[in-house]
């Protein structure tokens, strides 16, 4: 049995910890992600910790 998630092989991703600006939950963002959805309140949060407004890439 593999010790890693499927698709992990060949990827060396760093993790950034950010805080949801809406509810204050701690979030983890992989280095290849631009934004992440908060698991508590559902807010999309950018890599810089700001709330995603739905515009841009």
C-alpha positions in Angstrom: 0.0 0.0 0.0 1.3 3.5 -0.9 2.1 6.0 1.8 1.3 8.9 -0.5 -1.8 10.3 -2.1 -2.5 9.2 -5.7 -0.7 11.5 -8.2 1.9 12.5 -5.6 4.8 10.8 -7.4 7.2 13.2 -9.2 5.7 16.3 -7.5 7.6 18.3 -5.0 5.0 20.7 -3.6 5.5 23.1 -0.8 2.6 24.0 1.5 1.7 27.6 2.6 -0.5 28.1 5.6 -3.0 30.9 5.3 -6.0 32.1 7.4 -9.5 32.5 5.9 -10.3 36.2 6.0 -14.0 35.4 6.5 -14.0 33.0 9.4 -10.4 32.8 10.6 -9.9 29.0 9.9 -6.4 27.8 9.2 -6.0 26.6 5.6 -3.2 24.9 3.6 -2.4 25.8 0.0 -0.1 23.7 -2.2 2.5 25.7 -4.2 0.8 24.8 -7.5 -2.6 26.3 -6.3 -3.7 29.9 -6.8 -6.6 29.7 -4.3 -8.3 27.3 -1.9 -11.9 26.9 -0.7 -12.3 27.2 3.1 -13.5 23.9 4.6 -15.4 25.8 7.3 -17.3 28.6 5.6 -16.8 27.9 1.9 -15.1 31.2 1.1 -12.5 31.0 -1.8 -9.2 32.4 -0.5 -6.2 33.6 -2.7 -2.6 32.6 -2.1 -2.0 36.0 -0.4 -4.8 35.4 2.1 -7.3 37.7 0.5 -10.8 36.8 -0.3 -11.2 35.7 -4.0 -13.6 38.1 -5.8 -14.2 35.9 -8.8 -12.2 37.9 -11.3 -8.9 37.2 -12.9 -7.1 33.9 -13.2 
